[in-house]
């Protein structure tokens, strides 16, 4: 209630205004309960980052053994500085983890959804995890709460599916009874904590109050954090366009690599010369492009049209790179890979991480194996089912540098001493002069 001194009457604040004011005051005091649903590579670092700001967080995941490992302070993935931060967050008592999503929703003021939205084998988006979360949310008493969706969503999903479902199922109205925003995740694996602090945030609010609530919440991570506001659909598109832009640029670089091979030229050398001191050129080097975001996010857009797009052309080119590498190796080793002994350096989808989801390097391993090659793998980040570097280089017909982990630059002498018949370098980390007793080939590097 507020007192009007002119009329000496008590006036009731609008319910929606009071609810948003209550949440903003709780955020200001860091006196709120935040739930993060989905404790993967997006949700768990986000949970820890908010605990570092003094906010109490309930982390929720449906995988009981995964939750148990987190409780025991075992980080489920490799992330810079993360083990220590996770341990401190749990020791503080402000981070609790559970499988009981309903209890977490009921106990929380703000809920952030970070569950996966993968694509199926037929390249359709799988929203089953989102639907499961929605079914929990409508039973958890949404009145006065705020919902943030950080999962990757197709354009229009929030406006056309999520909001209508929540309103119809609860009888509540967004912007009046509860608040909602799309706050897309854009962090780089391996640098999650730093980028949660430093990166600007996109907030696609369903209404002005929702925008203010989530802007205030993310500014707890860094009071100087910059915020850009969009509609919910605009925020969904911003996330997709960010990854599609990078992915199509990588595809163009890979196509250029193939052209360079056809003309017996060195693509990395040419690209470095083209970029040198030239302010309008920032061409990436050719190499594998994939992973759970770059390889799939374009499909959220491409599936909604019936004609071939630049996105589908980029996807086809990047997805074909492992086959191109396998074919090049097969020609160099004598037109068959059957019984050839091949060592592969790296199976993560990019350098410096342990994530193998939609990894082009892993796809290459599968192609080689299907063609009868005897393949061994070494990856210092992906320790499961990989061999030591000493075993990897021993008695091999071919050694492939498939991921540009920085550690691999130290292996040149060891590989050279092992004298494989062929060294194939996807990333241009090595050079011909490094291997005097082996044939050297590189993607985009004409022989």
N, C-alpha and C positions, 0 to 999 in steps of 0.2 A: 504494500500500500504506500501511496505517497500523499502528503498533505498539501492541498492547494490553499495558500494563505489568503488569496483574494476572495474565495468563496467559502472558506472554512469548511470545505467538504473533503472527505476521503475519496480518492479516485482509485479504482482498480487498474493497475498496469495491465496492458494486453498480455494474455497468457503466453503467447509466443515470445514477446519481448522479455518477459520475466524469465522464461526458460533459457533463452540465449544468454541473458545477463548472468544467470546463475552459473552456466558453464564457463563463461568468460572469466568470472571471478574465481572459480575453482582453478582454471588454467593459470591465472595470474599468481595464485598462491601455491601452485603445484600441489594442490590439495584435491586431487581427483584420482579415480581408479580408471586406468586405461587397459583395455583388452586388445591383444593382437592375435588374430585367428590365422594360423599358418606360420610355423616356425622354421621355414626354409631359409634360403640365402637372402631373402628380402625381410621376412618377419622377425627372425631372431636378432640380426644386427639392429633393426629398428627398435626392438624391445630394449636391448642393452643400452642403446643411445638415449632413449627416454629415461631409463633408470639413472643414467649418469647425470641427468638434469634434475633429479630428485623426485621424479614421478613414479608412482607405484604402478607396476605393470603385471597383468596376468597374461602369460603366453599360453596359447592353446594350440594343440596339434592332435590329430586323431591317431597318430602312430605311438602306441604305448611304449615300445622299446626305445624309440627316438626320444620321447619325453624323459624316460628314465636316464638315458645317457646325459641329457642336458642337466638334469637334477644332480648328477654325479660329476658335473663340471667337465664333461668331455665334449668339446665342441665338435659337432657332427660334420664340419667341413673346414677347409683351410681358408683362413682370412687374416690379413695382417693385424697383429696386436690383439686378436680377438680372444684367445684363450684366457689371458689375464683379465680382460674386461668382463668376460662372462663370469669368471670366478668371483670377481669383486661385486658384480651385480647380484649374484645369488647370495653371497655372504652378507650383503646389506639388508636382506630380507624384503627389499622392494621389488624383486623379481621372483615370481612364482610361476611354475609351469604345470599344466594339467591337460588331461584329455577331455575334461567336462566342460564343453563349450556352453551349454545352457546355463550352468552356474556362473560362469565367467561373464556372460552377457547380462544376467540379472544383477550382478554385483558392480557393473561398470557404468561410468558416465559416458565414456567415448569408446567405440569399438572400431578398430582398423582391420580390414580384411585383406590378407596377403596370400590367399591360397592360389594354387596353380590353375592356369587355363591352357592346358596343352592342346595340341592338335592330334587327331586320330591318324591311323595309317592312311585313311582316305583324305587327309588334309582338311577335315572339318574341325571347327573349334569345339572342344569338350568343356562344357560349362557345368559338369556334374558336381564339382567341388563348390562352385558358387551356389548352385541350387541347394546343396546340403546346408551351407551357411545360412542362406535365406530362410530355410525352414526352421532353423534354430532361432534366428533373430526375431521372427514373428511371435515366438513363444516366450521371449525374454523380457517383455515389458519395455517397449521402445520409447514410451512417453518421456520426454525430457532428455533423451539421449542424442548423441551425434554419431553418425556412421561414416567412416571413410573407406573408400574402395581404392586399394593400391594395386590390386591385381590388374593384369592386362585385359582390357575389354574391347570388343569390337565397337565401332562407332554407332551410337544410339542405344547401346545395351542398357545403360543406366536409365535413360529417359523412357525407353519403350518396354523394358522388361522389369528391371529391379524396382523402380519407384512404383509402377502400377501394382506389382505383386505385394510389396510391403503395405501399401495403402489399402488395397482390397482385403488383405488377410487380417489387418489389425483395426481397420476403421479409423486409423490415424492419418493425418495429413502432413506431408513433408513441408518444412518451413513454418508450421504452426505447432505441431505436437512433437515432432522430432526433426533432426537436421541431417543433411547428407551432402557429401562432396566426393568427387573423384580426384584423387591425389596420386598421380601415376609415379611409379618407381623408376628412377633413371640411374641408379648407382652402378658403378663398375665393380664386378667381382674382384676381390683382393684389396679394394680400397673403400669398402662400404662405410666404415666408421668415419673416415676423413670426409667422404663425399656427402654423407648425411649432414655433416656439420657445414660444409662449404657450398654445396650446390644450391642454386636457386630452386625454389619449389613452385610447381604448377598446382593451382587449386581450382578445380571446376566445381563450383558450388551450385546446388539446386536453387539457392536463393541467397540474398545478401547476408543473412544471419549465418548461414552455413559457411560462407566464405570467410567471415570474420572469425568464426570459431576455429576453423582449421588453420587459418593464417596465424592466429595467436598460438595454437598448439605447436606448429612447426617452428615458430620463432623461439620456443623454449630450447630447441636444439642449438640455436645461435640467434641472439637478439638482432644481429645484423643480416640475417638471412633474407635474401630478396625473394619476393613472392610475385607471381604473375597470375592474374585471375582470368578464367575462361568459363564457358558453359560446361556442363558435364560432358556433352558430346565433343566439344572443342578439346577438353583435356584428354579424352580417349584418343582422339586423332593426333594430338601432339605427341603422345607416347609412341604411337605407331609410326608416325612420320619420322621421328628421331631415328629409330632403328632402320626403317626402310631407306632413308637417305644414306646412312652409312653402308648398308648392305649393297645398294645399287652402285655406290662408288667402288666398293671392293670388287664387284662383278666387272665393272669397266676395267679396273686394273688387271684382273685375271684374263679378260679377253685380250687386253694389250699384251699380256705375257704370252698368250698363244700366238698372236701375230708375230711377236719378236722371235719365237721359236721357228716359225715358218720362214722368216727372213734371215735365220742364223745370226740373230743379234741378241744382245744382253739387256733384257728389260729393266732389271734393277739399276744398271749403270745409266741407261737412257733416262729413266724416271728421275734419278738423282740429279742428272744434268738439267732436265726440264724444270725441276723444282728450284734449282740453285739460284738464290737471289731474285727469284721472279715472284712478285707479290700476288699474282693471280693464278698461281699453280700450286696445288697441294695434293698431287696425285699419290695415293697410297701404293706401297709395293705390292706385287702380286703374292698370293698365298691363300691358304685355306680360310674360308669364312663360314662360320656356322654358330652353333650354340642354341640355347633354349629361347633366346630373344631374336637375334638376327635372322635365324633360319626360318622362324615361324611367324613373326609378327606381320610380315607382308601378307600372309594368308588371311588374316582378319579382314583385310581390304580386298584382296584379289578374289576371294570367294564370292563377293557380292556383285561381280560383273560377269558377263558371258563372253567377253572378248579377251584376247591376249593383251596383257599390259606390260609396261616396262618392269613392273614388279615380278611378274611371272617369268619374264625373260632373264632377269637377274637371278631369280631362284634356280632356274634350269641351269644356268651357267655355273653358279657357285656349287650347286649340288653335283655337277658333273666333274668337278676338279679331281676328286679322289680316283675316279675311273680314268681320267686323263693321265694321272701320274702312274697308275697301275699299267696302263697300256704302254707308256713310254718305257717303263722298267722291263716289261715283257719283251719289247722289241730289242732292248739293249742286251738282255740275257739269253736271247736265242729263240724268241717266238713262243715260248711256253714258260709258265711259272711253276709247273708241276715239279714237286720235290726240291724246288729251290729254297735254300736257307736264307731267310730274310730277317734282319733286325730292324725294329722301328723305334725311333727315339721320340717318345711322346704320344699320349692318347687323349689328353685333355682337349677341350675345344679351343683353347687359346693359351697363351703363355702365362706362367706364374700362378695357375690355379689348379684345383683338383677335380673340376667338374667335367664329366664326359658326356653330358646330355647333348644329343644331336651333334656330336663331334665329328668333323670331317676326317680327322686322323683315325678315329675308331672305325669309321666307314671304310677307309682305306684298308685297315687291318682285315676287316670282314671280306672285302673284295679279294684281297690276296689269298686269304685262307680258302675261300670258295673256289679259287682257281688252282688249288692244290699246293700252294706254297707252305713251307714250314716256318711259321712266324713266331718270333719272340719280341716282347715289348719291354722297354725300360722307361719309366717315368718317375722322377723323384717326388712328384706331388701325388700321383695315383699309385699308391704302394700295393694295393691289392692286385694279385695276379700279374705283377711285373717282375722282371728278373734284374739282377745286378748289371751294371754297365760292363763289368769284366766278362760275364757270361754272354751278354748280348753281342759283343764284337767278335766273339770266338767262332772261327770256322763259318763265316757267313759269305754267301754269294753277293749279297747286297745289304747295305745299311742305309736306311732312309731317315733323314731328319724331317719329321712330320709336324713338330710343334717347336716354336722358337723360344723354348724355355731358356733363360739366360745362362743356366748352368751348362748347357750343351756346348757353349763356345769353348769350354775347357777340355772337351773330349777329342779335339782334332788329332792330337798326337797319338792317343790310344787307338783311334780308328785307323790312322795311317799305319801304325805298327802291325795291326791285325791283317792288313792287306786284303780287304774284300775285293771282289771283282768290280763292284760298282758302288759308288757313293751317290745317292740321290738327295739333293738338298731342296726342299720345298720353299724355304724361306730366304735363301741367299745368305745364310750365316757363315758359310764356308767359301772356299775358292779352290780352283783347280790346283794351284801351287801347293795346297795343303796335303794333297794325296798323290804323291809321285808314283806309287805302285798300284793305283786303282784308277779305273775310269771314273770321271766325275761328270755328273749331270745335275742341272738345277732347273726348277720350273721357271719358264720365261727366259732361259739362257741357252741360246743356240750353241750347238757343239762345235 
